[in-house]
Amino acid sequence: MSKKIHIPASLLSSARGAALKVLFHVEHGQTAQSALAAVIGEKTGSAALPVQERNLCSELVYGVLRYEHRLNFILRPFLKQPEKTPLALLLILRLGVYSLLFQEKIPPHAAVYTAVSLTSAVCGKSLSRVTNGVLRSVQRLGNVLYNQNFYTTTDKIVEAGLSRYFSLPLWLVQLWRKAYGEKNADKLMQRSLSRPWSGLRFNPHHNESENLRKALCAYLDENHYASVTEYGLAVAPGKLPEFLCDRRLADWIAEGAVSFQSAGSQAVLQALGCTHWQKPVWDACAGYGGKSMALLEAGVRCALASDISLKRLHHLPDVCRRLGLDAPSIVLGNAAQPPLQTWSGHILADVPCSGHGVLSRRPDLRKRITPERTRQLQLLQRQILAKLTAVLAPGSQLAYITCALDPAENEKAIHNVLEGRHDLMLKTQWQTPHDHPWMEGMYGALLEKTVKA
């Protein structure tokens, strides 16, 4: 599979041309987020892409990735040799079918014309005729494409049809139905296809944060936002304003008044009681530090942040300066092989996981999560729990958090670490309700090491 694609510079100034390049990078292993940043990021040559086109590009990329499995099923009957279809052409066809199905403001003839023009410029005129014929054939199928039965009646295996309709790996559909029951699994699958809500965290250390929160609530219809925590709001897709209190929202973010953080990440910290911790905290799988920042803003002393990636850690001091917070000490370290022999405070372990709960926000995970990778993560999670609970001091707590929807990564992992241990107790567990319509799927457990008599 070629790792290069030539898209004329003139097309990169359009949403669809930029989206094609992003999707091409994702096919070669990049995350959607990093590919978007590279193609339409502020610090690249494509910064001239108008805001409206940038937003459309993001919608197309994430939409195609969410529905990819369904789009492939729709396209397959109209491709003579689907496996031999050039990648660039296949990506353009996915973009075209997505536009036909889900972009109501774009007339069907415009969606087809745009795809044909893009194919002609990137793949040549001969293949543009293929695009025209395929998309016209898809268009003729009409409203049947919105009917779940269209995807489920061609196979006797119920899960196979659900996999196509909800655009999920078959093994994940089977896992959810077995673990949570058919009704809950249906809700989880539907949530995985929904456009994600934007989570905002308002910094109580900034003088204008409360005014901004009130202004945003006053601006929005009551059905378009929800309070998550005392300082957190979630805003419905497409409803976040560009300006707030006469300034760009981006400027308020740069000034440290508000930050983006998913609603689920904020909710799980509050549900486990982490925002009321009194002892110093070690964030042992800090990543980019979102949860560390949330704890610091809540008045919890996050004294240490470690991660296996220096790239994720290096910007934390700058973020803390922007938010007006005392930065934690930073250590490059693996939680499965802790850099400390003991820690007298609490430990936050937002461990590497399969990410089933954030498929709406990170649809490219559909392409990367596999049963084998999941098994590897389960072993890693158990190793991290065993090592960190050994480091934990008596009287202190450990918060174990995942964004996975799999008992093996959640309840069973906790059961495993507790088995045969008389020095640990489970204080509480929390999971996003399966029937919650939009919040990310999160799991959390709070363990406490007992004080020796």
C-alpha positions in Angstrom: 0.0 0.0 0.0 1.5 3.3 -1.1 2.4 5.7 1.7 2.2 8.7 -0.6 -0.7 10.5 -2.2 -0.5 13.5 -4.4 -3.2 16.1 -3.8 -3.0 19.3 -5.8 -2.3 22.3 -3.5 -5.5 23.9 -4.6 -7.5 21.0 -3.2 -5.8 21.2 0.2 -7.5 24.6 0.6 -10.9 22.7 0.5 -12.4 20.6 3.3 -12.7 17.5 1.2 -9.2 17.7 -0.2 -7.7 18.1 3.3 -10.0 15.4 4.7 -8.7 13.0 2.0 -5.1 13.6 3.0 -6.0 13.2 6.7 -7.7 9.9 6.1 -4.8 8.7 4.0 -2.4 9.4 7.0 -4.8 7.5 9.3 -4.7 4.5 7.0 -0.9 4.5 7.5 -1.0 4.5 11.3 -1.5 8.0 12.4 -4.2 8.9 14.9 -7.0 11.1 13.5 -6.1 13.9 15.9 -2.4 14.0 14.9 -3.2 13.7 11.2 -5.7 16.6 11.5 -3.1 18.7 13.4 -0.5 18.0 10.7 -2.9 18.9 7.8 -4.9 21.7 9.1 -3.1 22.7 12.3 -2.4 26.3 13.2 1.4 25.9 12.8 1.3 24.3 9.3 1.1 25.7 5.8 -2.6 24.9 5.7 -3.5 27.4 8.4 -5.0 29.4 5.6 -7.9 27.0 5.5 -11.0 29.0 6.5 -12.5 28.1 9.9 -15.7 26.8 8.3 -13.7 24.5 6.0 -11.5 23.3 8.9 -14.7 22.4 10.8 -16.1 20.6 7.8 -12.8 18.7 7.3 -12.9 17.5 10.9 -16.6 16.5 10.5 -15.8 14.5 7.4 -12.8 12.8 8.9 -14.4 11.7 12.1 -17.7 10.8 10.4 -16.0 8.6 7.8 -14.0 6.9 10.5 -17.1 6.3 12.7 -19.1 4.8 9.8 -16.2 3.1 7.9 -17.4 -0.5 8.3 -20.9 0.5 7.2 -19.6 2.5 4.3 -17.5 -0.4 3.1 -20.5 -2.7 3.2 -22.5 -0.3 1.1 -19.8 0.1 -1.5 -18.7 -3.5 -1.8 -21.4 -4.6 -4.3 -20.5 -1.8 -6.7 -16.8 -2.5 -6.8 -15.6 -5.2 -9.1 -12.6 -6.0 -7.0 -12.9 -4.3 -3.7 -9.6 -5.5 -2.3 -7.7 -4.1 -5.3 -9.4 -0.7 -5.3 -6.7 2.0 -5.1 -6.7 3.4 -1.6 -7.1 7.0 -2.7 -10.2 6.0 -4.7 -11.7 4.0 -1.8 -11.2 7.0 0.5 -12.9 9.3 -1.9 -15.8 6.9 -2.3 -16.2 6.7 1.5 -16.3 10.5 1.7 -18.9 10.5 -1.1 -21.2 8.0 0.5 -20.8 9.7 3.9 -21.9 13.0 2.3 -24.9 11.3 0.6 -26.1 9.8 3.8 -25.3 12.2 6.6 -24.7 15.8 5.2 -28.3 17.0 4.8 -27.3 20.5 3.8 -25.4 19.2 0.8 -27.6 18.2 -2.2 -26.9 14.7 -3.5 -25.8 16.0 -6.9 -23.3 18.3 -5.3 -21.9 15.4 -3.2 -21.4 13.3 -6.3 -20.0 16.1 -8.4 -17.4 17.0 -5.6 -16.3 13.4 -5.3 -16.0 12.9 -9.1 -13.9 16.1 -9.3 -11.7 15.0 -6.4 -11.2 11.6 -8.1 -10.3 13.2 -11.4 -7.7 15.5 -9.8 -6.1 12.7 -7.6 -6.7 9.5 -9.5 -7.3 10.5 -13.1 -10.3 10.9 -15.3 -10.8 7.2 -16.0 -11.4 6.5 -12.3 -13.6 9.5 -12.0 -16.1 7.6 -14.1 -16.0 4.8 -11.6 -16.7 7.3 -8.8 -19.7 8.7 -10.7 -21.1 5.2 -11.4 -20.7 3.9 -7.9 -22.1 6.9 -6.1 -25.1 7.1 -8.5 -25.8 3.5 -7.8 -25.6 4.1 -4.0 -27.9 7.1 -4.4 -30.5 5.0 -6.2 -30.8 2.7 -3.1 -32.5 5.6 -1.3 -33.8 5.5 2.2 -33.2 1.8 2.6 -29.6 2.7 3.6 -30.9 4.2 6.9 -32.8 1.0 7.8 -31.0 -1.3 10.2 -32.5 -4.3 8.6 -30.6 -3.6 5.4 -27.4 -4.5 7.2 -28.8 -7.3 9.4 -30.9 -9.5 7.1 -28.0 -10.7 4.8 -26.4 -12.9 7.5 -27.8 -15.4 9.9 -25.4 -14.3 12.6 -27.1 -11.4 14.4 -23.8 -9.9 15.6 -22.5 -9.7 12.1 -25.4 -7.4 11.0 -25.0 -5.3 14.1 -21.3 -5.0 13.4 -22.0 -3.6 9.9 -24.8 -1.3 11.0 -23.0 0.1 14.1 -19.6 0.0 12.3 -17.9 -1.9 15.0 -15.5 -4.9 15.0 -17.5 -8.2 15.3 -15.6 -9.3 18.3 -16.5 -6.1 20.2 -20.2 -6.5 19.4 -20.0 -10.0 20.8 -18.1 -8.9 23.9 -20.6 -6.2 24.8 -23.6 -8.4 24.2 -22.1 -11.2 26.4 -20.9 -8.8 29.1 -23.7 -6.4 29.4 -26.8 -7.9 27.7 -28.4 -7.2 24.4 -30.3 -4.0 25.5 -27.3 -2.4 27.1 -25.0 -3.4 24.2 -27.4 -1.7 21.8 -27.2 1.5 23.8 -23.4 1.3 23.9 -23.2 0.7 20.1 -25.5 3.6 19.4 -23.5 5.9 21.7 -20.3 4.9 19.8 -21.8 6.3 16.6 -22.9 9.6 18.1 -21.1 12.8 17.6 -19.3 13.6 20.9 -20.2 16.4 23.2 -17.5 19.0 24.1 -16.3 18.9 27.7 -15.2 22.2 29.3 -13.5 22.7 32.6 -13.6 26.2 34.1 -10.6 27.2 36.1 -11.6 28.5 39.5 -8.3 30.2 39.9 -9.1 32.6 37.0 -11.1 35.7 37.8 -13.4 35.4 34.8 -14.1 31.7 34.8 -17.4 31.8 36.7 -18.7 34.7 34.5 -17.7 32.7 31.4 -19.6 29.6 32.7 -22.7 31.7 33.3 -22.4 33.4 29.9 -22.1 30.1 28.1 -25.2 28.7 29.9 -27.2 31.8 29.1 -26.1 31.6 25.4 -27.1 27.9 25.0 -30.5 26.3 24.9 -31.0 24.2 28.0 -31.1 21.0 26.0 -27.7 21.8 24.5 -25.6 21.7 27.7 -25.3 19.8 30.9 -23.4 20.4 34.2 -20.8 17.7 34.8 -19.1 18.9 38.0 -19.0 22.2 39.9 -16.6 23.6 37.4 -17.4 21.4 34.3 -19.9 21.7 31.5 -20.6 19.5 28.5 -21.9 21.2 25.3 -23.8 19.4 22.5 -22.1 18.9 19.1 -22.0 22.0 17.0 -23.3 24.3 19.7 -20.0 25.6 21.1 -19.7 29.3 20.2 -16.5 30.7 18.7 -16.9 33.9 20.8 -17.7 34.2 24.5 -18.0 37.5 26.4 -16.8 39.4 23.3 -13.6 37.3 23.0 -12.7 34.2 21.0 -13.1 31.1 23.1 -9.6 30.1 21.9 -8.3 33.3 23.6 -9.9 32.4 26.9 -8.3 28.9 26.7 -4.9 30.5 25.9 -5.4 32.7 29.0 -6.1 29.7 31.2 -9.7 30.5 32.1 -11.1 27.3 30.5 -9.8 24.0 29.2 -11.2 21.2 27.2 -11.6 17.9 29.1 -14.1 15.2 28.4 -17.2 15.0 30.6 -16.4 11.4 31.5 -12.9 12.2 32.7 -14.2 14.9 34.9 -17.1 12.8 36.2 -15.0 9.8 37.2 -12.6 11.9 39.3 -15.5 13.4 41.2 -17.3 10.0 41.6 -14.3 8.4 43.1 -13.7 11.3 45.5 -10.3 12.2 44.0 -11.2 15.9 43.9 -11.4 15.9 47.7 -8.1 14.1 48.4 -6.0 15.7 51.1 -2.7 14.0 50.6 -0.2 14.7 47.8 -1.0 12.8 44.6 1.2 10.9 42.2 -0.3 10.7 38.7 1.4 7.5 37.6 0.0 7.4 34.0 -0.2 11.1 33.5 -0.3 11.3 29.7 -0.9 14.9 28.7 -1.9 15.7 32.3 -5.6 16.5 31.9 -6.5 14.8 35.2 -3.6 16.3 37.0 -4.7 19.7 35.9 -8.3 19.0 37.1 -7.1 17.9 40.5 -4.8 21.0 40.8 -7.7 23.3 39.9 -9.8 21.6 42.5 -7.2 22.4 45.2 -5.6 18.9 45.4 -1.9 18.9 45.5 -0.7 16.9 42.5 3.0 16.6 43.5 4.3 14.1 40.9 3.4 13.2 37.3 5.1 10.3 35.5 4.6 8.7 32.1 6.5 6.5 29.6 6.3 9.3 27.0 8.4 12.4 27.4 6.6 13.9 24.5 3.3 13.8 26.5 5.0 15.2 29.7 7.2 18.0 28.5 4.4 20.6 28.0 3.0 20.2 31.6 5.0 23.1 33.1 3.7 25.4 30.4 0.1 24.3 30.9 0.4 24.9 34.6 1.8 28.4 34.1 -1.1 29.1 31.7 -3.6 27.9 34.4 -1.8 29.7 37.3 -1.0 26.4 39.0 2.0 24.9 40.8 3.4 22.4 38.4 4.0 18.8 39.6 7.5 17.3 39.5 7.9 15.3 36.2 9.5 11.8 36.0 9.9 9.7 32.9 8.8 6.3 34.2 6.7 3.2 33.6 3.9 2.6 36.0 4.4 -1.2 35.5 8.0 -0.7 36.8 7.5 2.2 39.2 10.4 4.7 39.6 9.6 4.9 43.3 9.9 2.3 46.0 7.2 3.9 48.2 4.7 6.8 48.0 3.1 8.2 51.1 0.3 10.0 49.3 -2.5 8.9 47.0 -1.9 7.5 43.5 -3.9 8.2 40.3 -3.6 5.4 37.7 -5.5 6.3 34.5 -4.1 3.2 32.8 -3.5 2.3 29.2 -6.7 0.6 27.9 -8.7 -0.5 24.9 -10.6 2.8 24.7 -14.0 1.2 23.9 -15.7 4.0 25.8 -14.4 6.8 23.7 -15.0 5.4 20.2 -17.3 8.4 19.4 -14.5 10.8 20.1 -11.7 8.6 18.8 -13.3 6.6 16.0 -9.9 5.7 14.6 -9.5 3.2 17.5 -11.9 1.0 15.6 -9.0 0.3 13.2 -6.5 -0.4 16.0 -8.1 -2.3 18.8 -7.9 -6.1 18.4 -8.5 -9.0 20.7 -4.7 -9.6 20.8 -4.0 -6.0 21.7 -6.7 -6.1 24.3 -5.2 -9.2 26.0 -1.8 -7.4 26.1 -3.4 -4.4 27.8 -5.1 -6.6 30.3 -1.8 -8.1 31.3 -0.2 -4.6 31.5 -3.1 -3.3 33.7 -2.8 -6.2 36.1 1.0 -5.6 36.3 0.4 -1.9 37.0 -2.1 -2.6 39.7 0.2 -5.1 41.4 3.2 -2.8 41.3 1.4 0.4 42.4 -0.5 -1.1 45.2 2.9 -2.5 46.5 4.3 1.1 46.4 1.2 2.6 48.1 1.6 3.5 51.7 -0.9 2.3 54.4 -3.8 4.7 54.8 -3.5 6.0 51.3 -5.7 5.4 48.2 -5.3 4.4 44.6 -7.7 5.4 41.9 -7.8 3.0 39.0 -9.4 4.5 35.8 -10.0 3.2 32.3 -12.1 4.3 29.3 -12.6 0.7 28.4 -16.0 -1.1 28.4 -14.8 -4.6 29.2 -15.2 -6.3 32.6 -11.7 -8.0 32.0 -10.1 -4.5 32.1 -12.3 -3.2 34.9 -14.0 -5.3 37.6 -12.0 -8.4 36.9 -8.7 -6.5 37.1 -9.7 -5.1 40.5 -10.9 -8.6 41.7 -7.5 -10.0 40.6 -5.4 -7.5 42.6 -7.6 -7.9 45.7 -7.5 -11.7 45.6 -5.5 -12.9 48.5 -4.6 -9.4 49.7 -5.6 -8.5 53.2 -4.0 -5.1 53.0 -6.3 -3.7 50.3 -10.0 -2.9 50.3 -12.3 -1.7 47.6 -13.9 1.6 48.7 -16.1 2.2 45.7 -16.6 1.6 41.9 -18.2 3.8 39.3 -19.0 3.4 35.6 -20.8 5.6 33.2 -24.4 4.4 33.0 -24.9 2.3 29.9 -28.0 4.2 29.0 -26.3 7.6 29.2 -26.9 9.1 25.8 -23.6 10.9 25.2 -21.1 10.8 28.1 -17.9 8.8 27.4 -17.8 5.3 28.8 -15.5 5.4 31.9 -14.8 3.0 34.7 -13.2 3.8 38.1 -12.4 2.0 41.2 -11.0 3.4 44.5 -8.7 1.1 46.5 -7.3 1.8 50.0 -4.4 0.2 51.7 -5.2 -0.6 55.2 -3.2 0.7 58.1 -1.3 -2.0 59.9 -2.4 -2.8 63.4 
